[in-house]
């Protein structure tokens, strides 16, 4: 009961801040418009050069492919940035001494850790699903192939895994600082690089080798790759070129991840993100417990 009330309290704090909700939605729309307006045509042409011959119907599939590829990355960015906003409530609670009041209550610290993370995961899930629905509506309007119910179920699991690992990482970062100014510095750095780590602005194959070898182990990239593999497979397979070109294109765009010639399946990516999230949550709980003991 305490956990449920604490989760409800954090969720209401977010949705009562209408400005924060508005800018969360606005950021999604702006990124999508910018990607389509400035990079869309270039990405469409490069896709046709590799996979198609430039026919009108192939151009439509290329447009849907590029749009879905962008939306998948935006979902990952939302999962991280909204989690940062939600977990930021813990820093506010600490500065206002509300957290100290919570911790003196006869409740285990893991309850509060779970409360912040679950609330962040719940709100992020709602906003990410909204982003996904917005993208599907756009693809439907332009005449593309929308996602099937079976694929939607898989997408929901992937989004949950992305959010859980992101919220756990953000919570660990928050457990290492005590002030809003310090946390704001961390969030500004993460916000600046998450687009590159999720391979939104630059395709995975266009990155330097050392960067590819690094980000393929980052849960944010694993999540964007899993989403793209599920959502883009129908568009990639539609083109009539040889499977060799489709496979090379999929790896270049980050749909598939290979490590030592072993391809990560979607299930493997989901399990990896959940395990990393659990490990980060345990570390964050340990850090908070020992920090509070040191303050006594």
Sine and cosine of phi, psi and omega as CSV:
sin_phi,cos_phi,sin_psi,cos_psi,sin_omega,cos_omega
0.00,0.00,-0.66,0.75,0.03,-1.00
-0.89,0.46,-0.67,0.74,0.00,-1.00
-0.88,0.48,-0.70,0.71,-0.03,-1.00
-0.89,0.45,-0.68,0.73,0.01,-1.00
-0.91,0.42,-0.62,0.79,-0.02,-1.00
-0.93,0.36,-0.63,0.77,0.05,-1.00
-0.90,0.45,-0.72,0.69,0.01,-1.00
-0.87,0.50,-0.66,0.75,0.01,-1.00
-0.87,0.50,-0.70,0.71,-0.02,-1.00
-0.93,0.36,-0.62,0.79,0.02,-1.00
-0.91,0.42,-0.69,0.72,0.00,-1.00
-0.90,0.43,-0.56,0.83,0.04,-1.00
-0.88,0.48,-0.59,0.81,0.00,-1.00
-0.95,0.30,-0.77,0.64,-0.10,-1.00
-0.96,0.28,-0.31,0.95,0.10,-1.00
-0.96,0.27,-0.36,0.93,0.05,-1.00
-1.00,0.02,1.00,0.09,-0.10,-1.00
-0.88,0.47,-0.51,0.86,0.02,-1.00
-0.91,0.42,-0.67,0.74,0.01,-1.00
-0.90,0.44,-0.67,0.74,0.02,-1.00
-0.90,0.44,-0.69,0.73,-0.02,-1.00
-0.87,0.50,-0.72,0.69,-0.04,-1.00
-0.95,0.30,-0.44,0.90,0.10,-0.99
-0.89,0.46,-0.69,0.73,0.03,-1.00
-0.95,0.31,-0.64,0.77,-0.03,-1.00
-0.90,0.43,-0.64,0.77,0.01,-1.00
-0.87,0.50,-0.68,0.74,0.03,-1.00
-0.86,0.51,-0.74,0.67,-0.04,-1.00
-0.91,0.41,-0.66,0.75,-0.03,-1.00
-0.90,0.44,-0.72,0.69,-0.01,-1.00
-0.88,0.48,-0.67,0.74,-0.01,-1.00
-0.90,0.44,-0.69,0.72,0.00,-1.00
-0.90,0.43,-0.69,0.72,-0.02,-1.00
-0.89,0.45,-0.68,0.74,-0.02,-1.00
-0.91,0.42,-0.65,0.76,-0.01,-1.00
-0.95,0.30,-0.66,0.75,-0.10,-0.99
-0.96,0.29,-0.65,0.76,-0.13,-0.99
-0.98,-0.20,-0.57,0.82,-0.05,-1.00
-0.93,-0.38,-0.18,0.98,-0.09,-1.00
-0.87,0.49,-0.76,0.65,-0.05,-1.00
-0.89,0.45,-0.66,0.75,0.01,-1.00
-0.90,0.43,-0.68,0.73,0.00,-1.00
-0.92,0.38,-0.60,0.80,0.03,-1.00
-0.90,0.45,-0.72,0.70,-0.01,-1.00
-0.90,0.43,-0.65,0.76,0.02,-1.00
-0.92,0.39,-0.57,0.82,0.05,-1.00
-0.91,0.42,-0.68,0.73,0.01,-1.00
-0.92,0.40,-0.57,0.82,0.02,-1.00
-0.90,0.44,-0.54,0.84,-0.04,-1.00
-1.00,0.03,-0.69,0.72,-0.18,-0.98
-0.96,-0.28,-0.44,0.90,-0.13,-0.99
-0.75,-0.66,-0.12,-0.99,-0.01,-1.00
-0.91,-0.42,0.06,1.00,0.10,-0.99
1.00,-0.08,0.22,0.98,0.05,-1.00
-0.92,0.40,0.35,-0.94,-0.07,-1.00
-0.87,0.50,-0.69,0.73,-0.01,-1.00
-0.93,0.36,-0.54,0.84,0.07,-1.00
-0.93,0.36,-0.57,0.82,0.03,-1.00
-0.90,0.43,-0.60,0.80,0.05,-1.00
-0.90,0.44,-0.70,0.71,0.02,-1.00
-0.91,0.41,-0.59,0.81,0.05,-1.00
-0.91,0.42,-0.65,0.76,0.05,-1.00
-0.89,0.45,-0.70,0.72,0.03,-1.00
-0.90,0.44,-0.63,0.78,0.01,-1.00
-0.89,0.46,-0.74,0.67,-0.01,-1.00
-0.91,0.42,-0.66,0.76,0.00,-1.00
-0.90,0.43,-0.72,0.69,0.00,-1.00
-0.91,0.41,-0.62,0.79,0.04,-1.00
-0.87,0.50,-0.66,0.75,0.01,-1.00
-0.93,0.36,-0.70,0.72,-0.03,-1.00
-0.89,0.45,-0.62,0.79,0.03,-1.00
-0.87,0.50,-0.66,0.75,0.04,-1.00
-0.92,0.39,-0.62,0.78,0.01,-1.00
-0.90,0.44,-0.61,0.79,0.03,-1.00
-0.86,0.50,-0.67,0.75,0.03,-1.00
-0.91,0.42,-0.68,0.73,0.02,-1.00
-0.88,0.48,-0.68,0.73,0.03,-1.00
-0.89,0.46,-0.66,0.75,0.00,-1.00
-0.85,0.52,-0.62,0.78,-0.03,-1.00
-0.98,0.19,-0.75,0.66,-0.11,-0.99
-0.93,0.36,-0.65,0.76,0.03,-1.00
-0.93,0.36,-0.59,0.81,0.09,-1.00
-0.88,0.47,-0.61,0.79,0.03,-1.00
-0.90,0.44,-0.64,0.77,0.04,-1.00
-0.90,0.44,-0.70,0.71,-0.04,-1.00
-0.92,0.38,-0.71,0.70,-0.01,-1.00
-0.93,0.36,-0.40,0.92,0.07,-1.00
-0.86,0.51,-0.36,0.93,0.06,-1.00
-0.89,0.46,-0.49,0.87,0.03,-1.00
-0.91,0.41,-0.63,0.78,0.02,-1.00
-0.91,0.41,-0.65,0.76,0.06,-1.00
-0.88,0.47,-0.67,0.74,0.01,-1.00
-0.89,0.45,-0.59,0.80,-0.01,-1.00
-0.95,0.32,-0.67,0.74,0.01,-1.00
-0.92,0.39,-0.55,0.83,0.02,-1.00
-1.00,0.02,0.06,1.00,0.02,-1.00
0.93,0.37,0.24,0.97,0.10,-0.99
-0.93,0.36,-0.59,0.81,-0.02,-1.00
-0.90,0.44,-0.62,0.78,0.04,-1.00
-0.88,0.47,-0.62,0.78,0.03,-1.00
-0.91,0.41,-0.60,0.80,0.04,-1.00
-0.91,0.42,-0.67,0.74,-0.14,-0.99
-0.95,0.31,-0.36,0.93,0.03,-1.00
-0.99,0.16,-0.20,0.98,0.05,-1.00
-0.95,0.31,0.44,-0.90,-0.02,-1.00
-0.97,0.25,0.85,0.53,0.00,-1.00
-0.77,-0.64,0.67,-0.74,-0.01,-1.00
-0.90,0.44,0.57,-0.82,-0.03,-1.00
-0.89,0.45,-0.50,0.87,0.00,-1.00
-0.89,0.46,-0.42,0.91,0.05,-1.00
-0.91,0.42,-0.68,0.73,0.00,-1.00
-0.94,0.33,-0.62,0.78,0.07,-1.00
-0.87,0.50,-0.75,0.66,0.01,-1.00
-0.89,0.45,-0.59,0.81,-0.01,-1.00
-0.89,0.46,-0.71,0.71,0.03,-1.00
-0.91,0.40,-0.70,0.72,-0.07,-1.00
-0.94,0.35,-0.68,0.73,-0.02,-1.00
-0.92,0.40,-0.66,0.75,0.04,-1.00
-0.88,0.47,-0.70,0.72,0.03,-1.00
-0.89,0.46,-0.64,0.77,-0.01,-1.00
-0.92,0.39,-0.65,0.76,-0.03,-1.00
-0.90,0.43,-0.76,0.65,-0.02,-1.00
-0.91,0.42,-0.68,0.73,0.01,-1.00
-0.88,0.48,-0.63,0.78,0.00,-1.00
-0.89,0.46,-0.70,0.72,0.02,-1.00
-0.87,0.49,-0.73,0.69,-0.05,-1.00
-0.93,0.36,-0.59,0.81,0.02,-1.00
-0.94,0.35,-0.63,0.78,0.06,-1.00
-0.90,0.44,-0.62,0.78,0.06,-1.00
-0.87,0.50,-0.69,0.73,0.03,-1.00
-0.88,0.48,-0.68,0.73,0.01,-1.00
-0.89,0.46,-0.71,0.70,0.01,-1.00
-0.89,0.45,-0.66,0.75,0.03,-1.00
-0.86,0.51,-0.69,0.72,0.03,-1.00
-0.91,0.41,-0.66,0.75,0.02,-1.00
-0.90,0.43,-0.61,0.79,0.04,-1.00
-0.90,0.44,-0.66,0.75,0.01,-1.00
-0.90,0.44,-0.69,0.72,0.00,-1.00
-0.91,0.42,-0.62,0.79,0.04,-1.00
-0.91,0.42,-0.62,0.78,-0.01,-1.00
-0.91,0.42,-0.64,0.77,-0.05,-1.00
-0.99,0.13,-0.03,1.00,0.09,-1.00
0.99,-0.11,0.27,0.96,0.01,-1.00
-0.99,0.12,0.02,-1.00,0.00,-1.00
-1.00,-0.01,0.86,-0.50,0.00,-1.00
-0.99,0.13,0.21,-0.98,-0.08,-1.00
-0.97,0.23,0.64,-0.77,0.03,-1.00
-0.97,0.22,0.24,-0.97,-0.01,-1.00
-0.89,0.45,-0.61,0.80,0.03,-1.00
-0.90,0.44,-0.67,0.74,0.01,-1.00
-0.93,0.38,-0.58,0.82,0.02,-1.00
-0.88,0.48,-0.64,0.77,0.03,-1.00
-0.89,0.46,-0.68,0.74,0.03,-1.00
-0.91,0.41,-0.66,0.75,0.02,-1.00
-0.87,0.50,-0.66,0.75,0.01,-1.00
-0.88,0.48,-0.66,0.75,0.03,-1.00
-0.91,0.41,-0.66,0.75,0.02,-1.00
-0.89,0.45,-0.71,0.71,0.00,-1.00
-0.87,0.49,-0.67,0.74,0.04,-1.00
-0.87,0.50,-0.68,0.73,-0.01,-1.00
-0.90,0.44,-0.66,0.75,0.04,-1.00
-0.88,0.48,-0.73,0.68,-0.05,-1.00
-0.91,0.42,-0.69,0.73,-0.03,-1.00
-0.88,0.47,-0.73,0.69,0.01,-1.00
-0.92,0.39,-0.60,0.80,0.00,-1.00
-0.93,0.38,-0.72,0.69,-0.01,-1.00
-0.89,0.45,-0.63,0.78,0.02,-1.00
-0.91,0.41,-0.66,0.75,0.03,-1.00
-0.90,0.43,-0.71,0.70,0.00,-1.00
-0.89,0.45,-0.64,0.77,0.02,-1.00
-0.90,0.43,-0.61,0.79,0.05,-1.00
-0.89,0.46,-0.68,0.73,0.04,-1.00
-0.87,0.49,-0.67,0.74,-0.03,-1.00
-0.92,0.38,-0.51,0.86,-0.01,-1.00
-0.95,0.32,-0.22,0.98,-0.02,-1.00
-1.00,-0.06,-0.14,0.99,-0.02,-1.00
-0.83,-0.55,0.20,-0.98,-0.08,-1.00
-0.78,-0.62,-0.24,0.97,-0.09,-1.00
-0.85,-0.53,0.40,-0.92,0.03,-1.00
-0.89,0.45,-0.58,0.81,-0.02,-1.00
-0.91,0.41,-0.67,0.74,0.03,-1.00
-0.91,0.41,-0.67,0.75,0.00,-1.00
-0.92,0.39,-0.60,0.80,0.05,-1.00
-0.88,0.47,-0.60,0.80,0.05,-1.00
-0.90,0.43,-0.67,0.74,0.02,-1.00
-0.90,0.43,-0.72,0.70,-0.04,-1.00
-0.91,0.42,-0.57,0.82,0.02,-1.00
-0.92,0.40,-0.61,0.79,0.03,-1.00
-0.92,0.39,-0.73,0.68,-0.01,-1.00
-0.89,0.46,-0.68,0.73,0.00,-1.00
-0.88,0.47,-0.53,0.85,-0.04,-1.00
-0.96,0.28,-0.54,0.84,-0.12,-0.99
-0.97,-0.23,-0.23,0.97,-0.10,-0.99
-0.89,0.45,-0.55,0.83,0.02,-1.00
-0.89,0.46,-0.56,0.83,0.03,-1.00
-0.98,0.19,-0.62,0.79,0.00,-1.00
-0.92,0.40,-0.50,0.86,0.05,-1.00
-1.00,0.03,0.05,1.00,0.01,-1.00
0.84,0.54,0.78,0.63,0.05,-1.00
-1.00,-0.02,-0.76,0.65,-0.10,-1.00
-0.98,0.17,-0.52,0.85,-0.01,-1.00
-0.77,-0.64,0.78,-0.63,0.04,-1.00
-0.86,0.51,0.48,-0.88,-0.04,-1.00
-0.82,0.57,-0.67,0.74,-0.06,-1.00
-0.95,0.32,-0.31,0.95,0.00,-1.00
-1.00,0.05,-0.08,1.00,-0.02,-1.00
-0.99,0.14,0.40,-0.92,0.09,-1.00
-0.87,0.50,0.42,-0.91,-0.06,-1.00
-0.84,0.54,-0.69,0.72,-0.03,-1.00
-0.90,0.44,-0.55,0.84,0.01,-1.00
-0.96,0.29,-0.63,0.78,0.06,-1.00
-0.88,0.47,-0.67,0.75,0.00,-1.00
-0.92,0.39,-0.35,0.94,0.00,-1.00
-1.00,0.02,-0.79,0.61,-0.15,-0.99
-0.95,0.30,-0.30,0.95,0.00,-1.00
-0.93,0.36,-0.23,0.97,0.08,-1.00
-0.99,-0.14,-0.04,1.00,-0.01,-1.00
-1.00,0.08,0.78,-0.63,-0.05,-1.00
-0.83,0.56,-0.58,0.82,0.00,-1.00
-0.87,0.50,-0.67,0.74,0.02,-1.00
-0.95,0.30,-0.61,0.79,0.08,-1.00
-0.85,0.53,-0.64,0.77,0.00,-1.00
-0.93,0.37,-0.72,0.70,0.01,-1.00
-0.90,0.43,-0.59,0.81,0.03,-1.00
-0.91,0.42,-0.68,0.74,0.01,-1.00
-0.90,0.44,-0.69,0.72,0.04,-1.00
-0.87,0.49,-0.72,0.70,-0.04,-1.00
-0.92,0.40,-0.59,0.81,0.01,-1.00
-0.90,0.44,-0.64,0.77,-0.01,-1.00
-0.96,0.27,-0.71,0.71,-0.14,-0.99
-0.99,0.14,-0.46,0.89,-0.11,-0.99
-0.99,-0.15,-0.15,0.99,-0.10,-1.00
-0.86,0.50,-0.61,0.79,-0.04,-1.00
-0.93,0.38,-0.59,0.81,0.01,-1.00
-0.96,0.26,-0.64,0.77,0.01,-1.00
-0.91,0.42,-0.68,0.73,-0.04,-1.00
-0.94,0.33,-0.33,0.95,-0.02,-1.00
-0.90,0.43,-0.59,0.81,-0.06,-1.00
-0.91,0.41,0.53,-0.85,-0.12,-0.99
-1.00,-0.01,0.16,0.99,-0.02,-1.00
-0.97,0.25,0.10,-0.99,-0.03,-1.00
-0.91,0.41,0.49,-0.87,-0.01,-1.00
-0.87,0.49,-0.47,0.88,0.01,-1.00
-0.87,0.49,-0.69,0.73,0.00,-1.00
-0.94,0.35,-0.60,0.80,0.03,-1.00
-0.90,0.43,-0.65,0.76,-0.01,-1.00
-0.93,0.37,-0.67,0.74,0.04,-1.00
-0.90,0.44,-0.65,0.76,0.02,-1.00
-0.91,0.42,-0.67,0.74,0.00,-1.00
-0.89,0.46,-0.64,0.77,0.02,-1.00
-0.95,0.32,-0.62,0.78,0.01,-1.00
-0.89,0.45,-0.64,0.76,-0.04,-1.00
-1.00,0.08,-0.03,1.00,0.08,-1.00
1.00,0.08,0.27,0.96,0.05,-1.00
-0.95,0.32,-0.59,0.80,0.02,-1.00
-0.86,-0.51,0.50,-0.87,0.01,-1.00
-0.85,-0.53,0.80,-0.61,0.05,-1.00
-0.90,-0.44,0.71,-0.70,0.10,-1.00
-0.76,-0.65,0.91,-0.42,-0.06,-1.00
0.82,0.57,0.72,0.70,0.02,-1.00
0.90,0.44,0.24,0.97,0.08,-1.00
-0.96,-0.27,0.83,-0.56,-0.02,-1.00
-1.00,0.03,0.79,-0.61,0.04,-1.00
-0.96,0.28,0.85,-0.53,0.11,-0.99
-0.97,0.24,0.22,-0.98,0.01,-1.00
-0.87,0.50,-0.67,0.74,0.00,-1.00
-0.88,0.48,-0.64,0.77,0.02,-1.00
-0.90,0.44,-0.62,0.79,0.04,-1.00
-0.91,0.42,-0.65,0.76,0.01,-1.00
-0.90,0.44,-0.73,0.68,0.01,-1.00
-0.88,0.48,-0.65,0.76,0.00,-1.00
-0.88,0.48,-0.72,0.70,-0.02,-1.00
-0.90,0.44,-0.65,0.76,-0.01,-1.00
-0.92,0.40,-0.67,0.74,0.01,-1.00
-0.90,0.43,-0.67,0.74,0.05,-1.00
-0.89,0.46,-0.67,0.74,0.03,-1.00
-0.88,0.48,-0.68,0.73,0.03,-1.00
-0.90,0.44,-0.67,0.74,0.01,-1.00
-0.89,0.45,-0.70,0.71,0.00,-1.00
-0.91,0.41,-0.60,0.80,0.02,-1.00
-0.91,0.40,-0.64,0.77,0.04,-1.00
-0.90,0.43,-0.66,0.75,0.02,-1.00
-0.90,0.43,-0.67,0.74,0.00,-1.00
-0.90,0.45,-0.65,0.76,0.04,-1.00
-0.89,0.46,-0.68,0.74,0.02,-1.00
-0.89,0.45,-0.69,0.72,-0.01,-1.00
-0.89,0.46,-0.69,0.72,-0.01,-1.00
-0.91,0.43,-0.68,0.73,-0.02,-1.00
-0.88,0.47,-0.71,0.71,-0.03,-1.00
-0.96,0.28,-0.50,0.86,0.04,-1.00
-0.93,0.36,-0.64,0.77,-0.01,-1.00
-0.94,0.35,-0.57,0.82,0.07,-1.00
-0.91,0.41,-0.62,0.79,0.00,-1.00
-0.92,0.38,-0.46,0.89,-0.01,-1.00
-0.98,0.21,-0.26,0.97,-0.07,-1.00
-0.97,0.23,0.00,0.00,0.00,0.00
